Each structure stands twice: as structure tokens, then as C-alpha cells.
Amino acid sequence: MKRLITSMVLIASVALASVGVGATAAEAGAPGYTRQGLYGWPDQCAGIGYVGQQNHQWTSYYCETITATNWNAPGLYALWVI
């Protein structure tokens, strides 16, 4: 019985761990863009996009507002790059 439980736990953990293996980069509505990251502030998103462009990591970028920043909390901004 102990062996059965151990093997079932092992199989379940392998199955759960392999869920993210086939994941691909998120794609934006604009063709060719991929999401580089998520940030809490618009200037942080724009700053990282600008520095990456200056360092030739990508040729173009834009920040998508998912949730706007307010007085009490940061928002959520996605940086899309090509």
C-alpha cells in the first residue's frame, strides 16, 4: 500500500511539473511582438523598454496598460517587444 501511494504521488508531481514545459511566449495583438515582462509602474515599463532598445536587445517596444496605477497601489503594465 505504501508503494502504491508513493508511486501515485510521484506520478502526480511529474504531471504537475510538466504542465509548464510546453509553454510558449505570449503574443500580443500586434504581429511579431512578444511579451518581455510585467511591471507595476508605467515609467518602469517604458524605461526598461527604452534601455533594451538602446542596447539593441529589441528594435521596438510598447507598454500595454492592463490595470492602471492609482494613488494606493501600483498597476499592471505589460512590455511587448519585437
Secondary structure, DSSP 4 states (H G I P E B T S, - for coil): -HHHHHHHHHHHHHHHHTTTTT----B-SSTT-EEEEEESSHHHHHHHHHHHHHTTS-S-EEEEEEE---SSS--EEEEEE-
